[in-house]
Amino acid sequence: MGKLNGLEDKVAEIKARLEEAASEMGTSKEVYEGMKEFLDPKKGRISQLMKDMREVAPEDRAEFGKTVNALKTWAQDRFDTIGSEVKQQELMMRYRKEFVDVTLPSVSLKKGNLHPITQVREQLIDIFASMGFTIYEGSEIENDYYNFTALNTPQDHPARDMQDTFYLSPEFLLRTQTSSGQIHVMENEKPPIKILSPGKVFRSDDDATHSPMFSQMEGLVVDKHIALSDLQGMLDIFVQKIYGEGTRTRLRPSYFPFTEPSVEVDCSCFSCGGKGCRLCKGTGWIEVLGAGIVNRKVLENCGIDPDEYSGLAFGIGIERTAMLKYGINNIKLLFESDIDVLSQIDD
């Protein structure tokens, strides 16, 4: 075979190298890379042999080419066999990895619930919607006028201080109450008005019963001859729906810049029935919200004649309502989303 320029030795060497490489091929990727090494049309080891044909006598070139083609066919068959074996091995490994023992006990999946704040929010909306309230959701970013000035809050009121309010600029801030929604509605609608404004509010406050961000629901009614008796009648329905039949309300004098008169609203303790317990601190009553008759100046700021119309307003803290309803003693439990805690609460 010397006349073929040592082709026999080179063929033997390539076969030995291919078999050595084959023993190390364990993945389809390695088989593919091996095929490129030996069978690539331009740079493969076998293709490179054809360059030696120039040094072979013309009468021996046909035999040279036949020998190289035979090697190429052998190599292709060898890689087909190796590739098939490797794919079978990979398939078995995948089967073992994905194997499922159907005789094992099934994994118990926990049932998901709506978050307590969401549950209470929806309950409150349903209660007041049944009384004819419509929903208005304002912007969480307000300017000073809508959040304070139009609600009759004096310039020197502590609520305007930097330590109580999150200011974004001298004019804009994160709303501290959804009462700002009252102003937007009264500016754009004529009485009678009956709206409920739920949403997130922000105050610089943080302890076991307060959070820098919490949910509030503001109610507003503007019509002729509105009185505190109308307010108490609505709130009686609210506490009975939330805390149970037989729950009563009482009004205590208070002060808010945007209502006059202003009241704190208590409900009879739904835990002890008003007899006195740890929840109500022995008083038989629990403070639940603030409310009052809309201040004449607030109506005037919105272009509503306070001699013809009057209004009532109330603000409900949704987290506080949820904490009382579900017996939660730390507001942070409502924000940590602990499944063990939340799974115990489902209405």
DRENFIVO-200435 format. One line per 4 residues: number of its first residue (from 1); their letters; for each residue z negated, x negated, y of C-alpha. Coordinates in steps of 0.001 Angstrom, whole numbers, plus 500000, padded with zeros to 6 digits. Each point is the difference from the previous one (the first is absolute). Layout:
// DRENFIVO-200435
NUM = a = Z X Y | ...
//
This chain:
// DRENFIVO-200435
1 = mgkl = 500000 500000 500000 | 500114 496976 502276 | 503377 501119 501227 | 498248 502979 501632
5 = ngle = 497962 497686 502231 | 496686 500369 498127 | 500117 503808 500142 | 498278 500375 496628
9 = dkva = 496886 498167 501206 | 499913 501989 503212 | 500289 503298 498116 | 497153 498979 497709
13 = eika = 497890 498980 502984 | 500626 503338 501776 | 499130 501992 496884 | 496770 498036 499548
17 = rlee = 499070 500509 503669 | 500769 503734 499792 | 497847 500431 496880 | 497169 498101 501673
21 = aase = 500251 502227 503078 | 500213 503126 497837 | 496631 499241 498416 | 498412 500185 503467
25 = mgts = 501691 503217 501146 | 497478 502830 500096 | 501395 502322 502668 | 503326 501561 500911
29 = kevy = 499947 497970 503199 | 499732 496744 498080 | 502890 501081 497748 | 502097 500751 503069
33 = egmk = 499194 496614 501545 | 500878 498302 496688 | 503387 501736 499922 | 500683 498744 503515
37 = efld = 499076 496479 498939 | 502420 499949 497049 | 502646 502682 500666 | 500422 500154 503761
41 = pkkg = 503811 499899 500590 | 499727 497244 502610 | 496774 498052 499493 | 499064 500774 496406
45 = risq = 499623 497126 497515 | 502790 501334 497782 | 502386 500617 502920 | 499429 496440 501163
49 = lmkd = 501457 498747 496699 | 503429 501231 501075 | 500060 497298 502686 | 500204 497392 497223
53 = mrev = 503336 501451 498832 | 501797 497865 502600 | 499038 496895 498028 | 501338 501377 496695
57 = aped = 503537 499366 498809 | 502353 502932 500664 | 500606 500603 496302 | 496199 500284 499389
61 = raef = 499207 502344 502878 | 500630 503208 498002 | 497437 498916 497399 | 497604 498964 502782
65 = gktv = 500232 503420 501662 | 499632 501775 496646 | 496823 498050 499266 | 498491 500777 503443
69 = nalk = 500873 503713 499662 | 498399 500088 496565 | 496841 498484 501514 | 500090 502591 502779
73 = twaq = 500311 502838 497471 | 497147 498567 497937 | 497799 499676 503093 | 500774 503560 501123
77 = drfd = 499132 501390 496561 | 496817 497934 499970 | 498906 501325 503400 | 500833 503571 498943
81 = tigs = 497711 499593 496993 | 497232 498360 502027 | 500302 502647 502747 | 499753 502830 497497
85 = evkq = 496891 498466 498416 | 498346 499411 503399 | 500731 503567 501162 | 498464 501338 496815
89 = qelm = 496904 497864 500551 | 499743 501176 503637 | 500357 503612 498910 | 497194 499627 497464
93 = mryr = 497781 498370 502629 | 500708 502908 502358 | 499192 502497 497241 | 496687 498248 499336
97 = kefv = 499193 499928 503719 | 500824 503673 500513 | 498458 501154 496747 | 497871 503112 500354
101 = dvtl = 497593 501060 497312 | 500358 503788 500062 | 496923 500336 497782 | 497694 498677 502763
105 = psvs = 498008 502526 502076 | 501793 500978 503200 | 498861 498591 503344 | 498180 502615 502044
109 = lkkg = 501476 500339 503483 | 497797 501100 502865 | 501073 503085 501866 | 500815 499363 503634
113 = nlhp = 498488 502022 502839 | 500808 500499 503625 | 497718 497896 502190 | 496861 501893 501152
117 = itqv = 501095 499715 503640 | 503383 501484 499101 | 498345 502788 498018 | 497677 500924 502869
121 = reql = 502802 499738 502565 | 502141 502429 498011 | 497072 502360 499472 | 499270 500076 503746
125 = idif = 503650 500632 500838 | 500124 502858 497472 | 496811 501553 501418 | 501112 499974 503625
129 = asmg = 503632 500786 499219 | 498711 503218 498412 | 498484 500799 503423 | 503339 499553 501733
133 = ftiy = 499811 496350 501095 | 503172 497916 500123 | 500051 496226 499459 | 500697 497438 502720
137 = egse = 499949 496283 499175 | 500091 497754 503034 | 500533 496280 500420 | 497336 497480 498996
141 = iend = 500879 497980 503108 | 499092 501808 503222 | 499755 499139 503657 | 496802 500183 501992
145 = yynf = 500934 503290 501649 | 500341 502051 496801 | 497104 498359 498171 | 497494 500056 502875
149 = taln = 501025 501173 503481 | 501584 503343 499085 | 496966 500731 497801 | 497717 499698 503034
153 = tpqd = 498487 496665 498912 | 498578 498187 503067 | 501247 496517 500844 | 496529 498545 499368
157 = hpar = 499469 501800 496679 | 498805 497605 497234 | 502781 501194 497665 | 502507 498167 502232
161 = dmqd = 498273 496646 499480 | 501786 497206 498155 | 497219 499886 497406 | 500620 503646 499060
165 = tfyl = 503794 500317 500286 | 502884 497943 498578 | 502257 499310 503001 | 503556 498822 499420
169 = spef = 500568 499468 503736 | 498314 501183 503225 | 501863 503310 499586 | 500445 500522 496257
173 = llrt = 497424 500223 497228 | 499407 501200 496441 | 498850 503587 500408 | 496265 500503 499656
177 = qtss = 500323 503728 499270 | 502665 502482 499009 | 498943 502063 503045 | 502837 498252 501823
181 = gqih = 502313 502268 498031 | 498486 502975 501866 | 501435 498732 503263 | 503510 499500 498633
185 = vmen = 500043 503519 498580 | 498517 501693 503094 | 502477 498189 502236 | 502964 501253 497976
189 = ekpp = 498936 503416 498738 | 498731 503131 501685 | 496946 501878 498687 | 499132 501388 497558
193 = ikil = 499586 496640 498253 | 498415 499441 496612 | 500486 496508 498596 | 498414 497590 497572
197 = spgk = 500583 496286 500624 | 499105 497727 497042 | 500463 496246 500000 | 498581 496481 500082
201 = vfrs = 497856 498914 502925 | 498561 496600 500896 | 496658 498921 501465 | 498164 496700 500066
205 = ddda = 497227 501084 497662 | 499075 498798 496514 | 496990 500793 497809 | 499124 502047 496898
209 = thsp = 501008 503294 501651 | 502646 498785 502491 | 503340 498241 499691 | 502331 498414 502604
213 = mfsq = 502708 502332 498657 | 499283 503517 498801 | 501573 503445 499771 | 499327 502822 502404
217 = megl = 501183 503581 500270 | 499995 501601 503434 | 500263 503759 500408 | 501048 501757 503218
221 = vvdk = 500293 503674 500898 | 501085 501139 503490 | 500281 503701 500794 | 498423 502681 502122
225 = hial = 496285 500749 499594 | 499195 497123 497591 | 496236 499552 499531 | 497507 497985 497938
229 = sdlq = 499672 502938 497607 | 503658 499501 499020 | 499271 496331 499326 | 496969 500750 497834
233 = gmld = 501893 502650 498046 | 502754 497505 499112 | 497531 497286 499090 | 497997 502369 497784
237 = ifvq = 503144 500508 497927 | 500616 496238 499976 | 496549 499014 498652 | 499992 502769 497405
241 = kiyg = 503394 498934 498668 | 499026 496311 499909 | 496294 500053 499107 | 499641 503335 498223
245 = egtr = 499284 503663 500627 | 496800 500685 501903 | 500287 496888 502175 | 499254 500834 503635
249 = trlr = 500559 498260 503331 | 497892 499535 503081 | 500975 498677 503425 | 497907 497512 501979
253 = psyf = 500658 499101 503652 | 501742 496666 500489 | 502380 498239 502396 | 503673 499048 499749
257 = pfte = 502149 499326 503083 | 502781 502330 498863 | 497891 503068 499113 | 497494 502050 502007
261 = psve = 497805 501287 498488 | 499963 497449 497164 | 498216 500386 496683 | 499116 498055 496892
265 = vdcs = 500636 502122 496921 | 497608 499888 497050 | 500372 501721 496656 | 497175 501129 497751
269 = cfsc = 499344 497436 497281 | 502180 500886 497041 | 497917 497759 497721 | 496631 501701 500439
273 = ggkg = 501065 503292 501532 | 498155 499195 503236 | 496616 499318 498406 | 499991 496297 500900
277 = crlc = 501066 497036 497883 | 501000 496348 500200 | 503568 500844 501043 | 498935 502080 503004
281 = kgtg = 496941 497778 500640 | 497694 502946 499528 | 501480 502055 502852 | 502126 502402 497988
285 = wiev = 503004 499249 502269 | 502800 497409 500000 | 502039 499009 503062 | 503699 500406 499192
289 = lgag = 502071 499919 503234 | 500204 500292 503777 | 501633 502860 501881 | 499956 502085 503167
293 = ivnr = 501899 502082 502524 | 502901 498057 501563 | 499011 498678 503423 | 501731 501742 502929
297 = kvle = 501183 496617 501312 | 501785 499271 496713 | 501854 503315 500219 | 500894 499297 503629
301 = ncgi = 501285 496503 499091 | 502444 501680 497619 | 501157 502661 502434 | 498101 502889 498379
305 = dpde = 498141 502432 502280 | 496307 499818 498961 | 499331 503331 501715 | 502456 501739 497666
309 = ysgl = 499560 497961 496815 | 497138 498294 498196 | 499934 497898 496896 | 497873 498575 497239
313 = afgi = 500263 496596 498341 | 498334 498312 497054 | 500299 496596 498354 | 499341 499478 496307
317 = gier = 499533 496551 498461 | 501862 500161 496683 | 498132 497026 498484 | 496656 501533 500983
321 = taml = 501020 503314 498465 | 501050 498224 496792 | 496784 497952 499875 | 497865 503127 500301
325 = kygi = 502113 502027 497585 | 500098 497351 497257 | 496604 498343 500568 | 501397 496628 501153
329 = nnik = 497430 497920 501916 | 502230 497140 501194 | 503275 500584 501819 | 501398 496707 498686
333 = llfe = 500237 501518 496509 | 502744 502235 501395 | 502083 496991 501053 | 499452 497657 497043
337 = sdid = 501934 502324 497640 | 497754 499209 497032 | 501504 501989 497103 | 496566 500503 498420
341 = vlsq = 498823 501676 503215 | 503151 501960 500782 | 500400 501271 496428 | 496731 501928 500364
345 = idd = 501415 501993 502911 | 502627 502607 499226 | 500244 503496 501382
//
